[in-house]
């Protein structure tokens, strides 16, 4: 998730970095697979939805505007926080 977030932030800063968007999609795909492997289906579903959105942005089916990038960053950050909280036994 951290790698995908970093790549998405790089793309948000410079839209010419289209490779960063593709790599963020790959990172989200890998995260979804890893989450499924450990039985976290809900989290895997969210990671898969993030991946789908990244595909759609990359293929111009969704806008690559600030609002979309912010929504994707928020989803990645929220999922990352949830995983961290879960790993700490649900405590903050």
Backbone as CSV, one residue per row, in Angstrom:
resi,resn,N_x,N_y,N_z,CA_x,CA_y,CA_z,C_x,C_y,C_z
1,UNK,0.818,-1.177,0.000,0.000,0.000,0.000,0.872,1.254,0.000
2,UNK,1.952,1.205,0.760,2.835,2.366,0.834,3.446,2.678,-0.529
3,UNK,3.839,1.638,-1.251,4.422,1.856,-2.580,3.387,2.455,-3.527
4,UNK,2.173,1.936,-3.505,1.113,2.462,-4.364,0.829,3.917,-4.027
5,UNK,0.801,4.230,-2.745,0.539,5.598,-2.319,1.644,6.538,-2.800
6,UNK,2.887,6.131,-2.657,4.006,6.948,-3.123,3.958,7.193,-4.618
7,UNK,3.618,6.163,-5.366,3.542,6.306,-6.827,2.367,7.202,-7.230
8,UNK,1.253,7.071,-6.514,0.097,7.908,-6.807,0.392,9.366,-6.493
9,UNK,1.111,9.604,-5.421,1.495,10.972,-5.081,2.440,11.543,-6.131
10,UNK,3.350,10.721,-6.627,4.265,11.179,-7.678,3.478,11.543,-8.931
11,UNK,2.510,10.702,-9.301,1.687,10.990,-10.480,0.856,12.249,-10.267
12,UNK,0.335,12.437,-9.050,-0.468,13.626,-8.745,0.349,14.898,-8.908
13,UNK,1.645,14.808,-8.620,2.541,15.951,-8.742,2.935,16.198,-10.196
14,UNK,3.107,15.118,-10.956,3.542,15.237,-12.349,2.801,14.213,-13.199
15,UNK,1.755,14.646,-13.885,0.909,13.747,-14.680,1.656,13.099,-15.841
16,UNK,2.857,13.583,-16.156,3.660,12.948,-17.205,4.249,11.620,-16.741
17,UNK,4.175,11.362,-15.444,4.707,10.103,-14.896,3.655,8.998,-14.998
18,UNK,3.215,8.717,-16.207,2.167,7.714,-16.405,2.621,6.329,-15.962
19,UNK,3.908,6.056,-15.994,4.425,4.778,-15.519,4.157,4.614,-14.018
20,UNK,4.202,5.715,-13.272,3.924,5.661,-11.835,2.498,5.197,-11.593
21,UNK,1.579,5.624,-12.430,0.188,5.209,-12.300,0.043,3.712,-12.556
22,UNK,0.707,3.221,-13.577,0.659,1.783,-13.882,1.276,0.973,-12.755
23,UNK,2.393,1.463,-12.219,3.042,0.749,-11.120,2.193,0.784,-9.849
24,UNK,1.486,1.872,-9.607,0.573,1.951,-8.462,-0.531,0.907,-8.608
25,UNK,-1.023,0.756,-9.817,-2.031,-0.272,-10.092,-1.478,-1.661,-9.784
26,UNK,-0.250,-1.927,-10.213,0.382,-3.223,-9.929,0.537,-3.440,-8.428
27,UNK,0.911,-2.384,-7.702,1.049,-2.477,-6.244,-0.290,-2.810,-5.591
28,UNK,-1.358,-2.156,-6.035,-2.690,-2.417,-5.489,-3.110,-3.856,-5.786
29,UNK,-2.790,-4.343,-6.968,-3.103,-5.727,-7.348,-2.383,-6.710,-6.417
30,UNK,-1.113,-6.471,-6.172,-0.337,-7.342,-5.278,-0.880,-7.297,-3.862
31,UNK,-1.260,-6.105,-3.404,-1.825,-5.965,-2.062,-3.135,-6.737,-1.955
32,UNK,-3.978,-6.642,-2.979,-5.247,-7.372,-2.963,-5.001,-8.872,-2.848
33,UNK,-4.036,-9.381,-3.602,-3.703,-10.802,-3.540,-3.190,-11.216,-2.173
34,UNK,-2.319,-10.406,-1.599,-1.771,-10.720,-0.280,-2.865,-10.694,0.785
35,UNK,-3.764,-9.730,0.686,-4.853,-9.633,1.660,-5.796,-10.831,1.548
36,UNK,-6.040,-11.285,0.336,-6.873,-12.484,0.147,-6.187,-13.713,0.734
37,UNK,-4.880,-13.787,0.564,-4.134,-14.952,1.073,-4.242,-15.086,2.584
38,UNK,-4.371,-13.978,3.283,-4.470,-14.036,4.739,-5.919,-13.925,5.218
39,UNK,-6.869,-14.023,4.287,-8.272,-14.088,4.647,-8.944,-12.763,4.936
40,UNK,-8.357,-11.659,4.512,-8.948,-10.340,4.736,-9.701,-9.917,3.475
41,UNK,-10.821,-10.594,3.230,-11.564,-10.396,1.981,-12.085,-8.972,1.807
42,UNK,-12.568,-8.357,2.866,-13.075,-6.992,2.758,-11.986,-6.022,2.336
43,UNK,-10.835,-6.146,2.973,-9.699,-5.288,2.631,-9.223,-5.587,1.211
44,UNK,-9.239,-6.859,0.833,-8.836,-7.242,-0.522,-9.796,-6.659,-1.552
45,UNK,-11.076,-6.626,-1.212,-12.069,-6.046,-2.116,-11.797,-4.557,-2.319
46,UNK,-11.476,-3.846,-1.238,-11.146,-2.425,-1.363,-9.884,-2.242,-2.203
47,UNK,-8.856,-3.036,-1.945,-7.629,-2.931,-2.742,-7.919,-3.220,-4.214
48,UNK,-8.798,-4.184,-4.477,-9.187,-4.483,-5.855,-9.946,-3.336,-6.502
49,UNK,-10.789,-2.649,-5.714,-11.514,-1.490,-6.235,-10.551,-0.351,-6.553
50,UNK,-9.552,-0.173,-5.706,-8.520,0.841,-5.966,-7.790,0.502,-7.260
51,UNK,-7.443,-0.772,-7.410,-6.772,-1.219,-8.637,-7.640,-0.926,-9.867
52,UNK,-8.929,-1.239,-9.783,-9.834,-0.991,-10.907,-9.907,0.491,-11.256
53,UNK,-9.961,1.327,-10.236,-9.994,2.773,-10.482,-8.705,3.242,-11.144
54,UNK,-7.584,2.713,-10.690,-6.304,3.086,-11.290,-6.240,2.655,-12.747
55,UNK,-6.780,1.486,-13.056,-6.844,1.031,-14.447,-7.692,2.002,-15.263
56,UNK,-8.857,2.369,-14.716,-9.758,3.265,-15.434,-9.155,4.653,-15.623
57,UNK,-8.434,5.142,-14.641,-7.756,6.439,-14.796,-6.686,6.320,-15.873
58,UNK,-5.920,5.250,-15.812,-4.835,5.046,-16.778,-5.369,4.928,-18.205
59,UNK,-6.570,4.369,-18.357,-7.157,4.183,-19.685,-8.186,5.269,-20.017
60,UNK,-8.147,6.378,-19.255,-8.980,7.557,-19.494,-10.478,7.306,-19.404
61,UNK,-10.900,6.291,-18.648,-12.324,6.064,-18.407,-12.789,6.809,-17.162
62,UNK,-11.840,7.183,-16.314,-12.092,8.045,-15.156,-11.150,9.234,-15.272
63,UNK,-11.577,10.393,-14.775,-10.712,11.575,-14.874,-9.510,11.474,-13.938
64,UNK,-8.398,12.004,-14.377,-7.184,12.038,-13.545,-7.089,13.398,-12.875
65,UNK,-8.235,13.886,-12.359,-8.253,15.216,-11.752,-7.893,15.137,-10.255
66,UNK,-7.782,16.302,-9.646,-7.388,16.369,-8.231,-8.350,15.615,-7.329
67,UNK,-9.631,15.709,-7.613,-10.637,15.031,-6.793,-10.458,13.516,-6.824
68,UNK,-10.231,12.974,-8.005,-10.036,11.525,-8.140,-8.746,11.085,-7.443
69,UNK,-7.671,11.833,-7.645,-6.407,11.480,-7.013,-6.523,11.544,-5.488
70,UNK,-7.240,12.538,-4.986,-7.447,12.673,-3.537,-8.259,11.488,-3.007
71,UNK,-9.302,11.089,-3.737,-10.130,9.955,-3.318,-9.308,8.665,-3.272
72,UNK,-8.475,8.467,-4.278,-7.627,7.266,-4.305,-6.595,7.297,-3.185
73,UNK,-5.990,8.456,-2.951,-5.033,8.569,-1.840,-5.719,8.305,-0.508
74,UNK,-6.921,8.861,-0.324,-7.652,8.650,0.923,-7.982,7.177,1.135
75,UNK,-8.377,6.495,0.065,-8.682,5.069,0.163,-7.431,4.272,0.530
76,UNK,-6.319,4.582,-0.118,-5.064,3.887,0.186,-4.616,4.160,1.611
77,UNK,-4.689,5.419,2.038,-4.268,5.762,3.394,-5.173,5.110,4.432
78,UNK,-6.473,5.098,4.177,-7.408,4.471,5.110,-7.169,2.979,5.230
79,UNK,-6.956,2.319,4.104,-6.678,0.887,4.120,-5.364,0.603,4.839
80,UNK,-4.388,1.423,4.591,-3.084,1.270,5.246,-3.227,1.425,6.766
81,UNK,-3.991,2.432,7.207,-4.219,2.636,8.645,-4.947,1.451,9.262
82,UNK,-5.962,0.939,8.554,-6.737,-0.181,9.060,-5.853,-1.420,9.226
83,UNK,-5.016,-1.683,8.237,-4.108,-2.835,8.315,-3.138,-2.660,9.483
84,UNK,-2.610,-1.460,9.653,-1.692,-1.197,10.762,-2.397,-1.404,12.101
85,UNK,-3.614,-0.877,12.237,-4.381,-1.054,13.468,-4.653,-2.530,13.735
86,UNK,-5.018,-3.256,12.694,-5.287,-4.694,12.828,-4.038,-5.431,13.296
87,UNK,-2.906,-5.072,12.731,-1.653,-5.748,13.102,-1.245,-5.462,14.533
88,UNK,-1.756,-4.363,15.073,-1.439,-3.998,16.459,-2.556,-4.463,17.414
89,UNK,-3.387,-5.366,16.948,-4.450,-5.878,17.791,-5.644,-4.957,17.907
90,UNK,-5.802,-4.067,16.942,-6.916,-3.135,16.956,-6.724,-1.955,17.870
91,UNK,-5.512,-1.799,18.420,-5.241,-0.685,19.323,-4.479,0.405,18.593
92,UNK,-4.671,1.603,19.027,-3.936,2.738,18.467,-2.957,3.238,19.468
